Amino acid sequence: MSVIKPSLAKGTRDFTPVEMVKRNFIYDTIKTVFKKYGYAEIQTPSFENLSTLTGKYGDEGDKLIFKILNSGEYLSQKVLDKVSHLKKQFEEAEGYLAENDDSNPDKIVIGGNASVVFGNNEEYAKLQQAISLYKNVSKTVLTDISEKALRYDLTVPFARYVVMHQHEITLPFKRFQVQPVWRADRPQKGRYREFYQCDVDVVGSESLLNEAEFILIYNEALAKLGLKDFTVKINNRKILSGIAEIIGKPDLIIDMTVAIDKLDKIGLDGVSKELLERGFTEDDLEKLRPVILLEGTNEEKLGSLKDVLAASETGLKGVAEIEQVFEYVESLISYGLPLTAKLELDITLARGLNYYTGCIFEVKTNEVAMGSIGGGGRYDDLTGMFGLKGLTGVGVSFGADRIYDVLEELNLFPASAEVGTKVLISNFDAEAEKYALPILQQFRNAGISAELYPSSAKLKKQMAYADAKNIPYVVLIGGDEIASGELTIKDMKSGEQKKLAVLGILDLLK
């Protein structure tokens, strides 16, 4: 067998022991806050039926779902038969395939450098059928080669979970979930193909108190992680629907939201160009631009929106919901933690997912150049896709991987998050090893992470091991220590050494 050069798939990473200690610090901090607000943990499988996931994230999201190839002989014959049929269709149309010719308007591009030039109606119909098959080949074959997919997020699997366990759970059902998700995205800084999400959702409650508490969950968790300057952005899909109504394009709400959600990436000119391509007119853009560029305090923005959306009942309802959330937040923080987060009403926040129907959230740090580190929103009938109608829900997610990068860049991980083993006991010979074993267990019984160097070795080698693992203390046990009962403990950072009895060392390490 030839030697294989080890490599990682693009967009994935290995995690070292030191990195895992830091990652668990993030997860544990966030989980503690979730539990404080009454949420319980669940887990769902890494992959779902493809039908469970598709159609829930919009066309752009569906393209990023990792499909899992069916295994076994089933794949080969059935797919080959279908591809063979497609090949036959094109062979019948062979006489009408021609190279691209910009001077010939009577052609239909079907991909690559090939185009179809049609003659009479019968020939045109036959070629249209072949072209349709060509364009849909991935869809027609996909169901035969893939029936499952890696989960894209944790929200849709959660909706599936709620429907399947509806007779076991108590409503409102409050859950959190910390698991990896996968997206076939282009890897870049802060964006991976495999990454962890920390989700918290509640279903079965229409109260906007839930939205307000999610703002406080973000506020408390991120502050505990050490962030000092971050913004929680909020919008409401009803406001966006109202805007689409007043410009006379209610049927293009999804096209509008997908475009304006890109404002911070492609700018106003880019958004305008995309809107024109999606069916909006220059007159529509004239009405949209003042709303998209709305400025002022949250109160001033809400006041302006009331005027703009006066003719839209849906839009005004969205404004009222935002006002109610702000009121809840004010009431809650008056007797609780101060609001570290900046709370901002952002009309351009659209989060191009199809299932949000009410409030929408996005969180960004202002200390590091990074994409969003959290987001979510209300979804009024997500479980309806699985047969359970009328069950409203709302949830948010923490982007744990991006949060890790932010804390690393800002050097915010506490020293305790970088320590695995706290003390190493030296091992110079069989007598010292035997003496050290009960002491090792005493340390562990006291809750102190401790190791005994596994075999006798020179002091330099054992010290190098402690340095490499960032072990802060080393206990040295030689003949003198065994005779006196006082052990030498060395602080690896300062180099200071002192002699203490075992109980004294325990007090020092606790």
C-alpha positions as CSV (number, residue, x, y, z in Angstrom):
1,M,0.0,0.0,0.0
2,S,1.3,3.4,-0.9
3,V,1.9,6.0,1.8
4,I,-0.9,8.5,2.1
5,K,0.0,12.1,2.9
6,P,-2.1,13.1,5.9
7,S,-4.3,16.1,5.2
8,L,-7.5,17.7,6.5
9,A,-10.6,18.4,4.4
10,K,-11.0,22.1,3.7
11,G,-13.0,24.0,6.3
12,T,-12.3,21.4,9.1
13,R,-9.8,21.5,12.0
14,D,-8.1,19.3,14.6
15,F,-8.3,20.5,18.2
16,T,-5.3,20.0,20.6
17,P,-5.8,19.3,24.3
18,V,-5.0,23.0,25.1
19,E,-7.6,24.1,22.5
20,M,-10.2,21.7,23.9
21,V,-9.8,23.1,27.4
22,K,-10.5,26.6,26.0
23,R,-13.4,25.4,23.9
24,N,-15.0,23.6,26.9
25,F,-14.6,26.9,28.8
26,I,-16.8,28.5,26.2
27,Y,-19.4,25.7,26.2
28,D,-19.5,25.4,30.0
29,T,-19.9,29.2,30.4
30,I,-22.8,29.4,27.9
31,K,-24.5,26.2,29.2
32,T,-24.4,27.6,32.8
33,V,-26.3,30.7,31.5
34,F,-28.8,28.6,29.6
35,K,-29.6,26.5,32.7
36,K,-29.9,29.7,34.7
37,Y,-32.8,30.7,32.5
38,G,-34.5,27.3,32.8
39,Y,-33.4,25.5,29.7
40,A,-32.5,21.8,29.5
41,E,-30.1,20.0,27.2
42,I,-31.0,17.6,24.3
43,Q,-29.0,16.1,21.4
44,T,-30.1,14.9,17.9
45,P,-28.3,12.8,15.3
46,S,-25.5,14.2,13.2
47,F,-27.4,13.4,10.0
48,E,-31.1,13.6,9.1
49,N,-33.3,12.5,6.3
50,L,-32.6,14.8,3.4
51,S,-36.4,15.6,3.1
52,T,-36.2,16.9,6.7
53,L,-33.7,19.5,5.8
54,T,-34.4,20.7,2.3
55,G,-36.8,23.6,1.7
56,K,-36.2,25.1,5.1
57,Y,-33.3,27.4,4.4
58,G,-34.2,29.0,1.1
59,D,-32.5,28.2,-2.2
60,E,-29.2,29.6,-1.2
61,G,-29.2,27.6,2.1
62,D,-30.2,24.4,0.4
63,K,-27.2,24.6,-1.9
64,L,-25.0,24.4,1.2
65,I,-26.4,21.2,2.6
66,F,-23.9,18.3,2.7
67,K,-25.6,15.3,1.1
68,I,-24.6,11.8,2.2
69,L,-24.1,9.3,-0.7
70,N,-26.2,6.2,-0.4
71,S,-24.0,3.1,0.1
72,G,-24.1,-0.4,-1.5
73,E,-24.9,-1.7,-4.9
74,Y,-28.3,0.1,-5.0
75,L,-26.4,3.2,-6.1
76,S,-24.7,1.8,-9.2
77,Q,-27.4,0.2,-11.3
78,K,-30.4,2.5,-10.6
79,V,-28.4,5.7,-11.2
80,L,-26.7,4.3,-14.3
81,D,-30.0,3.4,-15.7
82,K,-31.3,6.9,-15.2
83,V,-28.1,8.5,-16.6
84,S,-28.3,6.2,-19.6
85,H,-31.9,7.4,-20.3
86,L,-30.7,11.0,-20.2
87,K,-27.9,10.2,-22.5
88,K,-30.3,8.7,-25.0
89,Q,-32.5,11.8,-24.9
90,F,-29.5,14.0,-25.9
91,E,-28.4,11.6,-28.6
92,E,-31.8,12.0,-30.2
93,A,-31.2,15.8,-30.2
94,E,-27.6,15.5,-31.4
95,G,-28.3,17.1,-34.8
96,Y,-29.4,20.3,-33.1
97,L,-26.3,20.8,-30.9
98,A,-24.2,23.7,-32.0
99,E,-21.4,25.9,-30.7
100,N,-22.3,29.1,-29.0
101,D,-23.0,31.8,-31.6
102,D,-23.8,35.3,-30.3
103,S,-25.1,36.4,-33.7
104,N,-27.8,33.7,-33.6
105,P,-30.7,34.7,-31.3
106,D,-32.5,31.4,-31.8
107,K,-30.6,29.3,-29.4
108,I,-30.9,28.0,-25.9
109,V,-27.8,27.6,-23.7
110,I,-27.8,24.4,-21.8
111,G,-24.4,24.6,-20.1
112,G,-20.7,24.8,-20.9
113,N,-20.1,26.0,-24.5
114,A,-23.0,24.1,-26.1
115,S,-26.3,25.6,-27.2
116,V,-29.4,24.4,-28.9
117,V,-30.6,25.8,-32.3
118,F,-34.2,24.9,-32.9
119,G,-36.1,24.5,-36.1
120,N,-39.8,23.6,-36.3
121,N,-42.2,23.4,-33.3
122,E,-41.9,19.6,-33.0
123,E,-38.1,19.8,-32.9
124,Y,-38.3,22.7,-30.5
125,A,-40.5,20.7,-28.1
126,K,-38.2,17.7,-28.2
127,L,-35.2,19.9,-27.5
128,Q,-37.0,21.7,-24.7
129,Q,-37.7,18.3,-23.1
130,A,-34.0,17.4,-23.4
131,I,-32.9,20.8,-22.0
132,S,-35.3,20.4,-19.0
133,L,-33.8,17.0,-18.3
134,Y,-30.3,18.5,-18.5
135,K,-31.1,21.3,-16.1
136,N,-32.8,18.9,-13.6
137,V,-30.4,16.0,-13.8
138,S,-29.0,16.8,-10.3
139,K,-32.5,16.8,-8.8
140,T,-33.7,13.7,-10.6
141,V,-30.7,11.7,-9.8
142,L,-30.2,13.2,-6.3
143,T,-33.1,11.2,-4.7
144,D,-31.5,8.0,-6.0
145,I,-28.0,8.6,-4.7
146,S,-28.7,10.5,-1.5
147,E,-31.5,10.2,1.1
148,K,-29.7,11.6,4.1
149,A,-27.7,14.8,4.8
150,L,-25.5,16.2,7.6
151,R,-27.5,18.7,9.6
152,Y,-27.2,22.3,8.4
153,D,-28.3,23.8,11.8
154,L,-29.8,22.7,15.0
155,T,-33.2,24.4,14.7
156,V,-34.8,22.3,12.0
157,P,-33.8,19.0,13.7
158,F,-35.2,20.5,16.9
159,A,-38.5,21.1,15.2
160,R,-38.5,17.5,14.0
161,Y,-37.7,16.4,17.6
162,V,-40.6,18.3,19.0
163,V,-43.1,16.7,16.6
164,M,-41.8,13.2,17.3
165,H,-41.8,13.7,21.1
166,Q,-44.8,16.0,21.4
167,H,-46.6,13.6,23.8
168,E,-43.5,13.4,26.1
169,I,-42.6,17.1,26.5
170,T,-44.2,19.8,28.5
171,L,-45.1,23.1,26.8
172,P,-43.6,25.6,26.7
173,F,-40.6,23.4,26.0
174,K,-37.2,25.1,26.7
175,R,-34.2,23.3,25.4
176,F,-30.5,24.0,24.6
177,Q,-28.2,22.0,22.3
178,V,-24.5,22.2,21.7
179,Q,-23.4,20.1,18.7
180,P,-21.6,20.4,15.4
181,V,-23.3,21.4,12.1
182,W,-22.0,21.3,8.5
183,R,-22.3,23.7,5.6
184,A,-20.7,23.4,2.1
185,D,-19.6,27.0,2.3
186,R,-16.4,28.6,1.0
187,P,-13.9,28.4,4.0
188,Q,-12.4,31.7,5.1
189,K,-11.5,33.5,8.4
190,G,-14.2,32.7,10.9
191,R,-16.1,30.5,8.5
192,Y,-15.8,26.8,8.5
193,R,-17.5,23.8,6.9
194,E,-17.7,22.0,10.2
195,F,-18.5,24.1,13.3
196,Y,-20.3,24.0,16.5
197,Q,-23.5,25.8,17.4
198,C,-24.9,26.5,20.8
199,D,-28.6,26.8,20.4
200,V,-31.3,27.8,22.9
201,D,-35.0,27.6,21.9
202,V,-38.5,27.7,23.4
203,V,-41.6,26.3,21.6
204,G,-45.2,26.6,22.7
205,S,-45.1,30.2,23.9
206,E,-46.1,33.4,22.1
207,S,-44.8,35.7,24.8
208,L,-42.3,38.3,23.7
209,L,-40.7,37.9,27.2
210,N,-38.8,35.0,25.5
211,E,-37.2,37.4,23.0
212,A,-36.2,39.8,25.8
213,E,-34.6,37.0,27.8
214,F,-32.6,35.9,24.8
215,I,-31.1,39.4,24.6
216,L,-30.2,39.0,28.3
217,I,-28.8,35.5,27.7
218,Y,-26.5,37.0,25.0
219,N,-25.6,39.8,27.3
220,E,-24.7,37.7,30.3
221,A,-22.9,34.8,28.5
222,L,-20.7,37.1,26.3
223,A,-19.9,39.3,29.3
224,K,-18.9,36.2,31.3
225,L,-16.6,35.2,28.4
226,G,-14.9,38.6,28.8
227,L,-16.3,40.6,25.8
228,K,-16.8,44.2,26.6
229,D,-18.0,45.7,23.3
230,F,-20.6,43.9,21.3
231,T,-23.9,44.7,19.7
232,V,-27.2,42.7,19.7
233,K,-29.1,43.7,16.6
234,I,-32.8,43.2,16.3
235,N,-35.4,43.5,13.6
236,N,-38.8,42.0,12.8
237,R,-39.9,40.2,9.7
238,K,-43.3,41.8,10.0
239,I,-41.6,45.2,9.5
240,L,-39.9,43.9,6.4
241,S,-43.2,42.5,5.1
242,G,-44.8,45.9,5.7
243,I,-42.0,47.6,3.7
244,A,-42.6,45.2,0.8
245,E,-46.4,46.0,1.1
246,I,-46.0,49.7,0.9
247,I,-43.9,49.6,-2.2
248,G,-46.4,47.2,-3.8
249,K,-44.2,44.1,-3.9
250,P,-45.5,41.8,-1.1
251,D,-44.8,38.7,-3.3
252,L,-41.1,39.7,-3.5
253,I,-40.5,39.8,0.3
254,I,-38.0,37.0,0.2
255,D,-36.1,38.5,-2.7
256,M,-36.0,41.9,-0.9
257,T,-34.8,40.4,2.4
258,V,-32.1,38.3,0.7
259,A,-30.8,41.4,-1.0
260,I,-30.8,43.9,1.9
261,D,-29.3,41.4,4.3
262,K,-26.1,41.8,2.2
263,L,-25.9,45.6,2.8
264,D,-22.8,45.4,5.0
265,K,-21.1,43.1,2.5
266,I,-21.9,44.6,-0.9
267,G,-23.0,48.2,0.0
268,L,-26.0,50.1,-1.1
269,D,-25.1,50.1,-4.8
270,G,-24.7,46.3,-4.7
271,V,-28.0,45.9,-2.9
272,S,-29.7,48.2,-5.5
273,K,-28.3,46.2,-8.4
274,E,-29.4,42.9,-6.9
275,L,-32.9,44.3,-6.2
276,L,-33.3,45.4,-9.8
277,E,-32.2,42.0,-11.0
278,R,-34.9,40.5,-8.7
279,G,-37.8,42.4,-10.2
280,F,-37.8,45.7,-8.3
281,T,-38.0,49.1,-10.2
282,E,-36.1,52.4,-9.7
283,D,-39.3,53.8,-8.2
284,D,-39.3,51.0,-5.7
285,L,-35.7,51.7,-4.8
286,E,-36.4,55.4,-4.2
287,K,-39.0,54.3,-1.6
288,L,-36.7,51.7,-0.1
289,R,-33.4,53.7,0.3
290,P,-34.6,56.0,3.1
291,V,-35.9,53.0,5.1
292,I,-32.7,51.0,4.5
293,L,-30.5,53.9,5.6
294,L,-32.7,54.8,8.6
295,E,-30.6,56.4,11.4
296,G,-31.0,57.7,14.9
297,T,-31.7,56.1,18.3
298,N,-33.9,53.1,18.6
299,E,-36.8,55.3,19.7
300,E,-36.3,57.6,16.7
301,K,-36.1,54.7,14.3
302,L,-39.4,53.2,15.7
303,G,-41.1,56.6,15.3
304,S,-40.0,57.0,11.7
305,L,-41.2,53.4,10.9
306,K,-44.6,54.2,12.4
307,D,-44.9,57.0,9.9
308,V,-43.5,55.0,6.9
309,L,-45.7,51.9,7.7
310,A,-48.9,53.7,8.6
311,A,-50.7,52.0,5.8
312,S,-49.5,48.5,6.7
313,E,-51.1,46.7,9.5
314,T,-48.5,43.9,9.4
315,G,-45.7,46.4,9.5
316,L,-47.1,48.3,12.5
317,K,-47.5,45.0,14.4
318,G,-43.8,44.4,13.9
319,V,-43.0,47.8,15.3
320,A,-45.2,47.1,18.3
321,E,-43.5,43.8,18.9
322,I,-40.1,45.5,18.9
323,E,-41.3,48.1,21.4
324,Q,-42.7,45.4,23.7
325,V,-39.3,43.5,23.7
326,F,-37.5,46.8,24.5
327,E,-39.9,47.4,27.4
328,Y,-39.3,43.9,28.8
329,V,-35.5,44.3,28.6
330,E,-35.7,47.6,30.5
331,S,-37.8,46.0,33.2
332,L,-35.5,43.0,33.6
333,I,-32.2,44.9,33.7
334,S,-33.5,47.3,36.3
335,Y,-33.0,44.6,38.9
336,G,-30.4,42.5,37.3
337,L,-27.1,42.6,35.5
338,P,-26.2,45.8,33.6
339,L,-26.7,45.7,29.9
340,T,-23.1,45.4,28.5
341,A,-24.5,44.8,25.0
342,K,-25.4,47.6,22.7
343,L,-29.0,47.0,21.6
344,E,-29.7,48.2,18.1
345,L,-32.7,48.2,15.9
346,D,-31.4,47.4,12.4
347,I,-33.9,47.5,9.5
348,T,-31.3,45.9,7.1
349,L,-31.1,42.8,9.3
350,A,-33.0,40.2,7.4
351,R,-31.2,36.9,8.0
352,G,-32.1,35.2,4.7
353,L,-33.7,32.1,6.2
354,N,-37.2,31.3,5.1
355,Y,-38.6,30.3,8.5
356,Y,-38.3,33.5,10.6
357,T,-41.7,35.3,11.0
358,G,-41.2,37.7,13.9
359,C,-38.2,39.1,15.7
360,I,-34.8,38.5,14.3
361,F,-31.5,38.7,16.1
362,E,-27.8,39.0,15.2
363,V,-24.8,39.6,17.5
364,K,-21.5,41.1,16.4
365,T,-18.4,42.0,18.4
366,N,-17.0,45.5,17.9
367,E,-13.5,44.6,19.1
368,V,-12.4,42.3,16.3
369,A,-13.1,42.2,12.5
370,M,-15.4,39.1,12.5
371,G,-18.8,38.1,11.1
372,S,-21.7,37.6,13.4
373,I,-21.1,35.5,16.5
374,G,-24.8,34.8,17.1
375,G,-28.3,35.1,15.7
376,G,-31.8,33.7,15.6
377,G,-35.4,34.6,15.6
378,R,-39.0,33.6,15.9
379,Y,-40.5,30.9,13.7
380,D,-44.3,30.6,14.0
381,D,-45.0,27.4,12.2
382,L,-41.8,25.5,11.6
383,T,-43.2,22.3,13.1
384,G,-46.1,22.6,10.6
385,M,-43.8,21.1,8.0
386,F,-43.8,17.9,10.1
387,G,-47.5,17.8,10.7
388,L,-47.8,19.8,14.0
389,K,-49.6,23.0,13.1
390,G,-49.7,26.3,15.1
391,L,-46.8,25.7,17.4
392,T,-44.8,28.9,17.7
393,G,-41.2,29.0,18.7
394,V,-38.2,31.3,19.1
395,G,-34.5,30.7,19.5
396,V,-31.0,32.0,19.1
397,S,-27.6,30.5,18.5
398,F,-24.1,31.2,19.7
399,G,-21.3,30.7,17.1
400,A,-18.9,29.0,19.4
401,D,-16.1,28.7,16.8
402,R,-16.1,32.4,16.0
403,I,-16.3,33.3,19.7
404,Y,-13.2,31.1,20.2
405,D,-11.3,33.1,17.6
406,V,-12.4,36.4,19.1
407,L,-11.3,35.4,22.6
408,E,-8.0,34.1,21.3
409,E,-7.3,37.3,19.4
410,L,-8.2,39.5,22.4
411,N,-6.3,37.2,24.8
412,L,-9.4,36.8,26.9
413,F,-9.1,33.2,28.0
414,P,-8.5,33.1,31.7
415,A,-5.4,31.2,33.0
416,S,-7.7,28.5,34.4
417,A,-8.9,27.8,30.8
418,E,-5.4,27.0,29.7
419,V,-4.5,24.5,32.5
420,G,-5.1,20.8,32.2
421,T,-2.9,19.1,34.7
422,K,-2.2,21.3,37.7
423,V,0.7,19.4,39.3
424,L,3.2,16.8,38.1
425,I,4.9,14.5,40.6
426,S,8.4,13.5,39.7
427,N,9.6,9.9,39.3
428,F,13.3,9.2,39.9
429,D,13.3,5.5,40.9
430,A,11.1,2.7,42.1
431,E,11.2,3.8,45.7
432,A,10.1,7.3,44.9
433,E,7.4,6.0,42.6
434,K,6.0,3.8,45.4
435,Y,6.1,6.7,47.8
436,A,4.4,9.0,45.3
437,L,1.4,6.8,44.5
438,P,-0.8,7.5,47.6
439,I,0.1,11.2,47.4
440,L,-1.0,11.2,43.8
441,Q,-4.4,9.8,44.9
442,Q,-4.7,12.3,47.7
443,F,-4.3,15.1,45.2
444,R,-7.0,13.6,42.9
445,N,-9.3,13.0,45.9
446,A,-9.1,16.7,46.7
447,G,-10.2,17.5,43.1
448,I,-6.7,18.5,41.9
449,S,-5.7,17.4,38.4
450,A,-2.4,15.5,39.0
451,E,0.0,13.2,37.2
452,L,2.9,11.0,38.2
453,Y,5.6,10.9,35.6
454,P,5.1,7.4,34.3
455,S,8.7,6.1,34.5
456,S,11.9,7.0,36.1
457,A,13.8,9.7,34.2
458,K,16.3,12.5,34.5
459,L,15.0,15.7,36.1
460,K,15.6,17.7,32.9
461,K,13.3,15.4,30.9
462,Q,10.5,15.6,33.5
463,M,10.8,19.4,33.7
464,A,10.6,19.6,29.9
465,Y,7.4,17.5,30.0
466,A,5.8,19.9,32.5
467,D,6.8,22.9,30.4
468,A,5.4,21.4,27.2
469,K,2.1,20.7,28.9
470,N,2.0,24.1,30.8
471,I,1.8,22.3,34.1
472,P,2.1,25.1,36.7
473,Y,3.6,23.0,39.6
474,V,6.0,20.1,39.9
475,V,6.5,18.1,43.2
476,L,9.9,16.7,43.5
477,I,10.4,13.5,45.6
478,G,13.9,12.2,46.3
479,G,15.6,10.5,49.1
480,D,15.7,13.6,51.4
481,E,11.9,14.2,50.8
482,I,11.1,10.6,51.6
483,A,13.2,10.8,54.8
484,S,11.8,14.1,56.1
485,G,8.2,13.8,54.9
486,E,8.4,17.3,53.4
487,L,8.2,17.5,49.6
488,T,9.8,20.1,47.3
489,I,7.2,21.9,45.2
490,K,8.3,24.1,42.4
491,D,6.3,27.0,40.8
492,M,7.2,26.5,37.1
493,K,6.3,30.1,36.2
494,S,8.4,31.9,38.9
495,G,10.9,29.2,39.5
496,E,10.4,29.5,43.3
497,Q,10.8,26.3,45.3
498,K,9.6,25.5,48.8
499,K,9.4,22.4,51.1
500,L,5.9,21.5,52.4
501,A,4.1,18.6,53.9
502,V,1.4,17.0,51.7
503,L,-1.4,18.9,53.5
504,G,0.5,22.2,52.9
505,I,0.8,21.4,49.2
506,L,-2.9,20.6,49.1
507,D,-3.7,24.0,50.6
508,L,-1.4,25.7,48.1
509,L,-3.0,24.0,45.1
510,K,-6.6,24.4,46.0
